[in-house]
């Protein structure tokens, strides 16, 4: 039934006076869309994920979509629960940065044709839209940079084991060592998650070795924070006593006493592309099931945290 403009204006005025907000889900049932996106984040306290979340929110908002953010604390059961919550909210699609241990619950969403983009982490066997950084190349570049400056005893502190991102960064590290005919020392491959404590504990361990590494490659912002604390507690100077290179060029990296050399991920592009792909999936009816898989290149940002051992050896 149509209502007159006069009646409509009376209703709108009353709604405005009562500060009434229309029910998004009920309105969505009529329009078939709620104009909301669900974002599943593994750890919102991680500066990398927090930054990307902000980019996604800004881009979604400018495109007329609201964002519902769910944090999983790198817990697979929490991830499943948060996805169920988002389904109950009637979101139009999902951007998921998965824990990365299992994917059957994500596969179920795909089988039910929910629009989706996997961001930062993926499952190679799933046919879905994805926006990733070339982690193999990034880790290779970081390790190769250390080797080019005369480092041969290089340690790596990994994040959550048996996940896509960790596996890819480990691959890049190992490949760089192999390509330069350097041995793979199992004692130098440590770490189990992306938390500060992991970086702290593993750096303490590495520095306690009989033959400690001359350089440490940390694979996330928070791991780097823990590593820095451990190094400072040992009264060591970065670059002079121990070289440090990080994956994720965090905002604090240029402001350290020895500004941190790092692999920079294109966070702005990652967030914007994830939203763009998802909105295309939501709004464009595709005849086929072809998905977009975007692989972005990281960049080495050289600062002052890596010593040139070739020069030191020549003196």
C-alpha positions in Angstrom: 0.0 0.0 0.0 1.2 3.5 -0.8 1.0 6.3 1.7 0.6 10.0 1.0 3.5 12.4 1.3 1.7 14.2 4.1 1.4 10.9 6.2 5.0 10.0 5.3 6.3 13.4 6.5 4.4 13.0 9.8 5.9 9.6 10.4 9.4 10.8 9.6 9.0 13.8 11.9 7.9 11.5 14.7 10.7 9.1 14.1 13.2 11.9 14.2 11.8 13.3 17.5 12.0 9.9 19.1 15.5 9.3 17.7 14.2 6.1 16.1 16.7 3.9 14.2 15.2 1.5 11.7 15.9 -2.2 12.2 18.7 -3.0 9.6 17.8 -6.7 9.4 14.1 -6.1 9.0 14.8 -3.5 6.3 17.2 -5.8 4.7 14.7 -8.6 4.4 12.5 -6.2 2.3 15.4 -4.9 0.2 17.3 -8.2 0.3 20.4 -6.4 1.6 21.4 -4.9 5.0 24.3 -2.9 3.5 26.5 -4.3 6.2 29.8 -6.2 6.0 31.2 -8.6 8.6 34.9 -8.4 9.3 36.6 -11.3 11.2 39.9 -10.3 12.7 42.4 -12.7 14.4 43.8 -10.1 16.9 42.6 -6.6 16.9 45.4 -5.7 19.4 47.9 -6.4 16.7 48.9 -3.0 15.1 48.8 -4.6 11.6 45.2 -5.9 11.9 44.1 -2.7 13.7 45.4 -0.5 10.8 43.9 -2.7 8.1 40.6 -2.7 10.0 40.6 1.1 10.0 41.2 1.2 6.2 38.4 -1.4 5.6 36.0 0.6 7.8 36.7 3.9 6.0 36.4 2.4 2.5 33.2 0.5 3.4 31.7 3.6 4.9 32.5 5.7 1.9 30.8 3.0 -0.2 27.6 3.1 1.9 28.2 0.0 4.0 28.5 -0.4 7.8 31.1 -2.7 9.3 30.6 -5.2 12.1 34.0 -6.2 13.5 34.5 -9.5 15.3 37.8 -10.4 17.0 38.8 -14.1 17.4 42.0 -13.8 19.5 43.6 -16.4 17.1 41.1 -19.0 18.4 39.5 -21.3 15.8 36.4 -21.9 18.0 35.9 -18.2 18.5 36.2 -17.7 14.8 33.3 -20.2 14.2 31.2 -18.4 16.8 31.9 -15.0 15.4 30.9 -16.1 11.9 27.6 -17.5 13.3 27.0 -14.2 15.0 27.6 -12.3 11.8 25.2 -14.6 10.0 22.5 -13.8 12.6 23.1 -10.1 11.9 22.3 -10.7 8.2 25.5 -9.2 6.8 25.7 -9.0 3.0 29.2 -10.5 2.9 32.3 -11.4 4.8 35.9 -10.3 4.9 37.8 -12.9 6.9 41.3 -12.9 8.1 41.2 -16.5 9.3 43.2 -18.1 12.1 44.3 -20.5 9.4 44.2 -23.9 11.1 41.0 -25.3 9.5 38.5 -24.1 7.0 35.4 -26.4 6.9 33.2 -23.7 8.4 34.4 -21.2 5.7 33.9 -23.8 3.0 30.2 -24.1 4.2 29.7 -20.4 3.6 31.1 -20.6 0.1 28.9 -23.6 -0.7 25.9 -21.5 0.4 27.1 -18.7 -2.0 27.8 -16.1 0.7 30.0 -13.3 -0.8 33.4 -13.5 0.8 37.0 -12.3 0.6 39.9 -13.9 2.5 42.4 -11.3 3.5 46.1 -11.7 4.5 45.7 -15.4 5.1 44.1 -18.0 2.9 43.6 -21.7 2.1 45.0 -22.6 -1.2 42.4 -25.4 -1.8 39.4 -23.0 -1.4 38.1 -21.3 -4.5 37.4 -17.8 -3.1 38.3 -14.2 -3.5 41.5 -13.3 -1.7 43.9 -10.4 -1.1 47.3 -11.5 0.0 50.9 -10.3 0.3 53.7 -12.3 -1.3 55.0 -13.6 2.1 57.6 -15.8 0.4 59.1 -12.9 -1.5 59.0 -10.7 1.6 60.8 -13.1 3.8 63.2 -14.0 1.1 64.0 -10.3 0.6 64.5 -9.7 4.3 66.9 -12.7 4.7 68.7 -11.9 1.5 69.3 -8.4 2.7 70.9 -9.8 5.9 73.1 -12.1 3.9 74.2 -9.3 1.5 75.5 -7.5 4.6 77.6 -10.4 5.7 75.3 -12.2 8.1 75.3 -16.0 7.9 74.0 -17.0 11.3 70.4 -15.7 11.0 67.4 -16.6 13.2 63.7 -16.3 12.5 60.9 -15.9 15.1 57.7 -17.3 13.6 54.1 -16.7 14.3 51.3 -19.3 14.7 52.6 -22.5 13.3 51.0 -24.5 10.5 49.2 -21.5 9.1 49.4 -20.0 5.6 51.3 -16.8 6.5 53.8 -18.5 8.8 54.5 -21.3 6.4 55.0 -18.8 3.5 57.4 -16.7 5.5 59.4 -19.7 6.6 59.6 -20.9 3.0 61.1 -17.5 2.0 63.6 -17.6 4.8 64.8 -21.1 4.0 64.9 -20.5 0.3 67.2 -17.5 0.8 69.6 -19.5 2.9 69.6 -22.4 0.4 70.2 -20.1 -2.5 73.2 -18.7 -0.7 74.5 -22.1 0.3 74.0 -21.4 4.0 73.1 -24.2 6.4 69.6 -24.5 7.9 70.1 -24.4 11.7 67.0 -25.8 13.5 67.9 -23.9 16.7 67.5 -20.6 14.7 63.9 -21.4 13.7 61.7 -20.6 16.7 58.3 -19.2 17.7 54.8 -20.3 18.0 52.4 -17.3 17.9 52.1 -13.6 17.1 52.1 -12.3 20.6 54.7 -10.1 22.4 55.6 -12.9 24.9 56.6 -15.1 22.0 59.1 -12.5 20.7 60.4 -11.9 24.2 60.9 -15.6 25.2 62.4 -16.7 21.9 64.8 -13.8 21.7 66.0 -14.6 25.2 66.5 -18.2 24.0 68.4 -17.1 20.9 70.7 -14.8 22.8 71.5 -17.5 25.3 72.8 -19.9 22.7 76.5 -20.8 22.7 76.8 -19.5 19.2 74.0 -16.8 19.1 72.8 -15.4 15.8 74.1 -12.1 14.6 70.7 -11.2 13.1 67.1 -11.9 14.1 64.2 -11.8 11.6 60.9 -11.1 13.4 57.8 -12.0 11.5 55.2 -9.6 13.0 54.9 -6.3 14.8 54.1 -7.8 18.2 56.9 -10.3 18.0 59.2 -7.4 17.3 58.1 -5.6 20.4 58.9 -8.6 22.5 62.3 -9.0 20.8 63.2 -5.4 21.5 62.4 -5.8 25.2 64.6 -8.9 25.4 67.5 -7.2 23.6 67.4 -4.1 25.8 67.2 -6.3 29.0 70.5 -7.9 27.9 72.0 -4.4 27.6 72.6 -5.0 23.9 72.6 -2.3 21.2 70.6 -3.0 18.0 72.8 -3.1 15.0 76.1 -2.8 17.0 75.5 -6.0 19.0 72.6 -7.7 17.3 70.9 -6.9 14.0 67.1 -6.9 13.7 64.8 -6.9 10.7 61.0 -7.1 10.9 58.1 -8.2 8.8 55.5 -5.4 9.1 56.7 -1.9 9.0 55.0 -0.6 12.1 54.5 3.1 13.0 57.1 2.9 15.7 59.8 1.5 13.4 61.4 4.8 12.3 61.4 6.2 15.9 63.6 3.7 17.6 67.1 4.6 18.7 68.2 2.4 15.8 65.4 2.9 13.3 64.1 -0.5 12.2 64.7 -2.0 8.8 61.5 -3.8 7.8 59.4 -5.4 5.1 56.5 -3.1 4.5 53.1 -4.5 3.5 50.8 -2.3 1.4 48.1 -2.2 4.1 46.0 0.6 2.5 45.8 -1.3 -0.8 45.0 -4.6 1.1 42.1 -3.1 2.9 40.7 -1.2 -0.1 41.0 -4.1 -2.4 39.3 -6.5 0.1 36.3 -4.2 0.2 36.2 -3.6 -3.5 36.3 -7.3 -4.3 33.6 -8.0 -1.7 31.3 -5.3 -3.0 31.8 -6.6 -6.6 30.8 -10.1 -5.3 27.7 -8.7 -3.5 26.5 -6.4 -6.3 27.7 -7.9 -9.6 25.9 -11.1 -10.8 28.5 -13.4 -12.3 27.6 -16.1 -14.7 30.7 -18.2 -13.8 32.4 -19.0 -10.5 35.7 -17.3 -11.2 37.2 -15.7 -8.2 39.8 -12.9 -8.0 43.1 -13.7 -6.3 45.3 -10.7 -5.7 48.9 -11.1 -4.7 50.6 -7.8 -3.6 54.3 -7.1 -3.4 55.9 -6.1 -0.1 58.7 -3.6 0.0 62.0 -3.6 1.9 62.5 -0.3 3.9 66.1 0.0 4.8 66.9 1.9 8.0 69.7 1.5 10.6 69.0 -1.8 12.6 71.2 -4.1 10.5 75.0 -4.0 10.8 77.2 -4.3 7.7 79.4 -7.2 8.9 81.4 -7.1 5.7 82.7 -3.6 6.5 83.3 -4.5 10.1 85.3 -7.6 9.1 87.4 -5.5 6.8 88.4 -3.0 9.5 
